């Protein structure tokens, strides 16, 4: 059970209440099924639980993954070679559980992992601690085509969405929705690496719509065309929360996307924790209506014309920027999850409204790509660096992940330059 003891939280210590220490007898396993060495949320989970006294294990790509270099990680595990079928994943997790030697909290960091854990909970529960989730619910929520139907049934604002199977469907959707519009693959976690397909793409011309329609029938599920909701400064919001028994919200908060990569259509690179009663009420109402249990990450966009917050995405797992929501007691979503699954009460402190979280390797791109629209100067961006409450990578107490990330980022950049150079036509002699 938990005891009260100060732990490192990333918040100032002066005047801060004592933080909750987690049960050190219960380890945790952080896992992802997609290969993404630069996933900063994985590192954040490792650091948060490790600093709270938990023995943290993680399934990673190998020693080149920055999270594997964290001093808060007890052990790195690697998926075995071969297809990652449910049977192979279950067998691999059984082997990892035998190495850990104790029942551990299981923490999926991507949609594929959350779907797998929920649908195979019966086989995993003897080895791991999991929220009592409805087995088929995460798949229905992560699938963007079924999400649209769920929103319609629950009365949740959602942009008008059409399933595209043919070029005729694409042309009809363009006429109805207008341009630009948003194209989304219903099951983006199934898109194969190197396919050139993005989970979400802004379509600006009828030709682009036709080209995407020609790619239907692949592993990404249905192609969806969605009405474009114009985004302005301050219109993009997200909600992260943890829901316990009875779908009661044990911890949660609303954040505003100050910057995202790609701009206005991607991951949060600079987020700010701010009160938003309408977003918070919509998230709680949605979770209650679904009977949801566990961690969730929701994306909203405000539509000024309709005076409504439209739900754009429902991620049935931890969001990568979850550390933005760290309260005065040092509690965050993974710590609340660990407390709840080990039977300890979680008593959140006051929300740290105004707190910011910045992702160093992505934030420069939207910051300077949109500098004219947002009137951002180089000095202004440096000021946002100085004023950030927490970074995704840099931490003076745990520096190796940042250095590894920098090396991997430069390697990617050089590889892209080399591929681009090879693709250029040969110069005439």
N, C-alpha and C positions, 0 to 999 in steps of 0.2 A: 504494500500500500504506500501511498505518497506521504512524504514528510515535508515540512516547511524548512527550506534551506536556501540561501542565496546561490544563484547560478549566473553564469554569463549569459546575457540576453541581447547584447547590442544596444541596449538603452542606457542612458546615464544612471549611475548608481545613486547619486545624491538625491535623497528624499524619496527614493523608489521603495515600495513595499517589498518584502521578501518574496522571492519567486518560488514557485512550486517545483520541487524536485521529483522526478519520475522514479518509478520502482526500478532500481538497477538490476533486479533479478530477472526482469523480462526483457530480452533482447528485441531487436527489430531487423527486418529484412526489407531493404528498399530495392524495387525492381522496375525495369522497363523492358518491354518486348521490342521496341523499335531501337535501332542503332543510331544514337545521337550523342557523340562524345561531348558536345558543347551544350548539354542540357543543364542549365544552371539550377533548375529546381531540384535535381538529384543531389547536387552538392549542398544546397540549402537544407534539405532534409537530413543529410548525414551530419552536418554541423549542428543543427538544432538539437537533434536527439543525443548526439555524442556529448555536447556541452552540458546536457541535462543528466549525464551519468549513465546513459543507456549504451549497451554494447551494440554497435551498429554494423550490420553486414549489408552489402550491396551487390547486385548483379550488374556488372559493367562490361564494357567492350574489351577491357584489358588495362595494362599499366599506362597506356597513352591517354586514357580518359582522365581529365583533370580531377574528378571526384575521387579517383583511386589514390591520389596523393595527399588527401586530407589526413591530418593527424588524428581526426576524430573517427576515422573509419577503422573498425577492428579487422575486417577481412574483405577482400574482393573475391567474388565468384563470377565465373564466365559461363554463358550458355554453351552446351556442347554443340559441335558441328552437326549439320543436318537440318531438315525441315523442322520448324517449331510447331509441330502438331500439338493438340491438347494432351495427347498421351505422352509425348516427349517432354513437354513442359512440366506435367505432373510428376513424371519420373525424375526430372532434374531438380525440382523443388523438394522432393522426398530426399534426394541425396544431400542437398544443401541443409535441409532440416537435421539430418543425422550429424552433419559437421557442427552445426550450431549447438545441438545437444539439448536444447530446451524449446518449449513452445514459444514462438516469437510473434510479434506484431507484424503483419504483412502490409506493406505500403506500396501499392502500384502507383507509378508516376505518369502513365500514359493511358489512353483510352483502351488500347488492346489489352493491357494488363488488368485494367479495372473490369472489362467485360469477361476476361478469362477467370479472374478470381471469383466473380459473382456466380458464373455459370458452373464452376467446379468447386464451389464452397464445401460441398459434402465430402469430397476427397481431401480438401486442404485443411478443414477445420481441426482434425486431430493433431495437425502439426503447427498450425498458425492461428493467431487471433484475428478475426475478421468481423466487421459490422454485420448485423443480421439483415443484409440487403435482400430484396426480392430478386431472385436469380436472373430473370430475363430483363429487368428494368434498365441496367446500364447500357445494354445493347440498343434498346429502343430509344434511349436518350442520346447516345452518341451518334446514332444513325440520323442524319439530318432530314431524311424524308419522313421517317416516322415521328421525328420531333415536331414537324409542322402539323401533323395530324393531332398529336397530343396537345399542342398549344390551342388548336381550334376547339378541342373538346373541353379544355379547362378554362377557356376564355382569356388566354394570355396573349397579349399583343405580339404579333409575329409578322414579318414582311410577307406579302403575297408571294407564293412559291409554286412553281410548276415543274413537273417531272418531264425531262427531255429524253425521248427515245430515238427520234429521227430528225432529219433536217427540216421536215415540215413542222414538227413540234417546236423546233428552235425558232423558225421564222414567225410562227404564230405567237410565241412568247415574247419575241422582240416587239411585235406590233402591240401587244397588250401591255407590256411592262414599260416599254420605251427604253432608250439608251441614255446613259450607261445602265447596266444591270450587273448583278453579282452571280457568278457561276460557282457552284459548290458540288463536290463529290460527296455522296451520301455517307460513304464509309472511308474517310481519308486515311485511316490507319492501315488500310489494306493496299494503298497505292504502292507499287513496287519502286524501290530506289532506282534512279536513273531514267524513270519514265518521262520526265519533263513535265509532269502534271502537278499543279499545286492544288492543295485542298480547297482554296478559295482564290478566285481570279475576278478582277473587274473587267467586264466585256464592254468595249466602247464602240464596236462596229458590228454590222450584220455578218461580215466575213469572219470575224473572230468567233461569233456565235456558231456559225456553220462549221468551222474547223473543230471546235470543241464537240459539237454534236456527232462528228465523224469518229470521235474517240470513245463513244458509249459502248457498253457491253464488256468493259474490262473489270478488273478486280475491285475497283473503287466503288462499286455499286451504282445506283442511279445518278445521272447528271441532273442537277437542279438549277433552274434559273430563278433568281429571286429579285424582287423589286429593290432597287437601290435606294437606301435611305440616306439623303445627303448628310454628311458629317461636318460639323463646325467645331471650332475650339470649345472643348468642354462637353461635347455631346456623347463621347464614348465612355462607358462605365462597365465595371465588373463587380461581381459579388462572390466572395469566398466564404464558405461556411461549413460547419460540422454539425450533423443532425443525429441525435441519439434516439432512444426509444420513443415511440410515438411521434417521430419526426419533429421533435422539439429541437430548436436551434441552441446548441450549447455554446457556440462561439461563431462569430461571423462579422463581416463588415463590407461596406461598399467602397470601391476605389475608383478614381477617375484616371483614365489614360491620358497623361499629358503628352506622351509621344509613343509611337508604335512603329514596328518594322515588319513588313513594308508599311509605309505611312497610311494610317486610317484603315488598315486591313490585316494587321498582323499581330505579333506578340507585343506585350507591353515592355517598352524599354525604359520608361520613366512613369511611375505610378504614384498617386498620392491618396492616402486614406482620408476620406471626407464623409461627413454624414449625408445620406440621401434617403430620406424616409420612404419615398416611392419605390426606389430600387430594392431597399431592404424588405419592405412589405411584400413586393411582388415575389421575391426569392423565397421568403418564408411561406407564402401562400402556395407557391408552386410545389415546394418540397412536401408540404402537408397534403396537398391534393394527390400527389403521387405516392405517398407513403414512403418517402425516400429516407434512407439510413446511410450515414457515412459522410465523406467529404465531397463537396461539389464546387465547381467553378463556372459561373455564368457570365456571359457577355451581353451587354445591353447597348442600344444606341437610341438617343432621344430624337424623336421626330417632332420638330417644332410645329409643322403644319397640322399634325394630328394631336399634338400635346400628349404624346404617349411615349413610353419607353418600350421599344421592341426588343424581345429576346432574340439574339442572333445565334448563340451557341450555348449548348448545355454539355459541359464536360464532367462526367461522373467520376472525377478523380481530383487529386490535388493540382492546383494551378502553380505554374513555375514561379510566380512572384508572390507566393503565399507569405513570405517573411515580411512583406509590407504590413500585414496585420499581426503585429506583435505588441501586446498591451503593456501596461506599466509593471505587471508582475512577471513579464518575460514569457507569457503564454502565447503560443501560436497554434495553428491548426494541427500540426503533427503532435505537439505535446498534449493538446486536448484529446486527440484521438488515442494516444497512448494511455492517458489517464482513464478515459472512458472504457477502453477495452480491458484494462487491468482492474476495473471496479473501483477506481478512486474518483471522488467528486472533483469536478473542475469548477473553480470560482474565478471567472475572468475579472480583471481589474477594469479601470476606466479606459475607454478607447483612446488611442494615441492619434487623434485627428490631426492632420497636417503632416504626418510622417511620410517620408518618401523613400522609394526603392529604385535604384538605377542599375541597368544592365550595361556594363562598360563596353563590351565587344559589339553591341548592336546599336546603342543609342546615338553614336555620331552620325550614322546614316540618315535617320529621319530628321535629326537636329539640323543638319546642313542641307539636306535635300529640300526641306521646307522652310529654310531660313527666311526667304522673302515673304512667304505667307504669314509666318509667325514673327517676323522682324527679329529673329534671333541672331545675335552676333557671336563671334568666337568668344568674346569676353563673357557673354551671357551663358554660353554653354559651360565655360569653365566655372562660372558661379554655381550652376546647377550641380556640377561635380562636387564643389566645396560644401554645398548645403545638403547633399544627399545624406539621409540618416543611415542607409545601409546600401552596400554594393553587392551585386550578385556574385562577384568573384574575389575582389580584393579584400583581404583581412590580414592585418599585421600579425595576428596571433596564429594564422594558418596560411602562410604565403605560397606554398608550393602549388596549390590548384590554380592560382592566378597566373603563375609563371608558365605552367603547363598549358593553360588556356591560350596565353599569348603565343606560345610556340605553335600550337595547333591552328590558331587563326592565321598566322603568317604562312604556315605551310599550305593552308587552303587557298590563300590569296595567290601565292606563287604558282600553285597547280592550275588555278583558273586562268592566270595570265599565260601559262604555257599552252593550255588547251586552246585559248583564243588565238594565240600566235600560230599554232599549227593549223587552225581552221582558215587563216587568211590565205588568199590566193598568192601564188609565188610571184615575186617581182620579175618583170621582164629583164632579160639579159641585155 
